[in-house]
Each structure stands twice: as structure tokens, then as C-alpha cells.
């Protein structure tokens, strides 16, 4: 068996494990938000496979190997999970197509992308279509209503939309944690409407991947530790202008999805252990900065893309430090 075949088999096995690990989070999202995430997933995966097939055909490369390596399906799945449920169909299609084309195939395909394709697609969608990207549902919908909302945006009254906990805290920093959740009874007690349970579900999936040694511990620990420390330093208890407690930030937004499924992406992320730790720490710090003082409620995607730019410098620093230690 050739080295290329062995590498491809390892990639396929890793992608299968990642998809399996997203299942608890997907089930939690389905429980709280209904069919929207599933429709996102079907649209995103279908578009991703179509883009992969088209680019592979244009490059005159083997089609089967490209479609079965699992990388495009994983990117599509992670993006579908990150997008708001019941977002318009064209937003999902645009996000995954632009993420793959500009974040992956522009640089030569799998194994060469300097940016995380899923996060690039999410960030572009957030910049281009900010209004639908902030429409998170207050409750789930039946299948027929879900299809109507996705393929006929605006068919549901505005009452089905709610601000997320991160949005509410960003807009009104004078809210205490108790006031935040009292004003939004649909929220959970920590991260939002079921969001803490969704984050815990992704944490369970991430720990499964750690146990299977799909990735190292450095990037997830770096991200969660830095996010915890900076939020603890900037938190003034339950009083106003607290920017949210450490537990609130750990279990809100896309924190656990980012820590275990995004910053661990092996191509666009760092590779040496020290560089991975610093990469994760940078993502955690930037996530807090963007959430607290930036213009977007959740900064995971933008934080990852900014740290992708820093990977060469982090690797050089890690190599220099290792050289000093060994001499």
C-alpha cells in the first residue's frame, strides 16, 4: 500500500470520527430548535459536494477520491451547525460555496488551505448578510413550517425570532446576569435558550475525539483556558457592566464547537504542540475581545481566521524556542 493511500485512509477515518462526534450537538440543536439545522445540513452538504465535483472536473482530477475523502462534508457540516436555524436557503448555499472556493480550492485544494473553509464561509455570510445571520429562533417549527421559512424567508411573523444571550449582553452591557435571563425567559440559566446544553453536547463529542486521539489537547485547552482567564479578569461579579461571567462565555455561542471542531483543524491550524497551544490561546482571547467590544455577538469565526494568519509566526516561535531548549 502506498504512502498516499495510507494518508487518504487516515484522512477518511478522521473525518468519519469528526462527523460522528458532531452527532450529540446536532441532536441538542434539533431538540431545542427543530428542523432548521437539519435543512441547513442537507443544503450545505449538497452544495459542498456539487462544488467539489465541479472543481474536480475542471482540474481533471479523479472524482471519487475527492468526494469520498470527507473533508468537504465535514466543512459543510460544521458550517451548517454554526449558521442560524431557518436561515434562507441562499445564505447557506452562498456561505459554503464561498468558503470552499475562497478558503480551499483557491489555494490548491485539501491540505493546502491557509484558512478554515467553514469559518471563512461563516464570516463572509456575517459580513454580507448581517440581518439574517442574527435571526435565531425562540422555538422550533414543524417540518412544513421549517421548509416554508427556509425557502420563503419572511413567511413567519417576526415574533419567532429572538436575540441571543450574547447579542443582548453586547447591546446592553448594563444588564446583570440575573436581569439578562429574567428579561429573556426563553433563555437557559447560563448560555441562552438551551445553548449551554448544546455546548455541553459538543464538549462530549470533543472529548470523544480527544480520547480517540484525532487531535491533541493543546489547541482546545489553550482556547478554553484563555477565554476563562480573560473573562474572569474582566468580570466584576454579578453586577452591571460585567461583560458576562466565565461560565457564561464558556457555555455560550459557538465556544465548544470552536474549541473542539474548529481550532483543531490540522491544515489551517498550527502543528507543533507549543504553536497549537498559542494558537488556541489566541482564538480564546480574540473571541472574548470581539464578543465584548466588537460589532459581532460571537467572535469565534473571526478569531480563528485572524489566528490562521499568525500560524507561520507561531511555528517559527515554537521552532526557535525548541532550538534554545535543545542547545
Secondary structure, 3 states (H helix, E strand, C coil): CCHHHHHHHHHHHHHHHHHHHCHHHHHHHHHHHCCHHHHHHHHHHHHHHHHHHHHHHHCCCCHHHHHHCCHHHHHHHHHHHHCCCCCCHHHHHHHHHHHHHHHCHHHCCCCCCCCCHHHHHHHHHHHHCCCHHHCEECCCCCHHHHHHHHHCCCCCCHHHEECCHHHHHHHCCCCCHHHHHHHCCCCCCCCCCCHHHHHHHHHHHHHHHHHCCCCCCHHHHHHHHHHHHHHHHCCCCCCCCCCCCHHHHHCCCCHHHHHHHHCCCCCCCCCCHHHHHHHHHHHHHHHHHHHHHCCCCCCHHHHHHHHHHHHHHHHHHHHHHHHHHHC
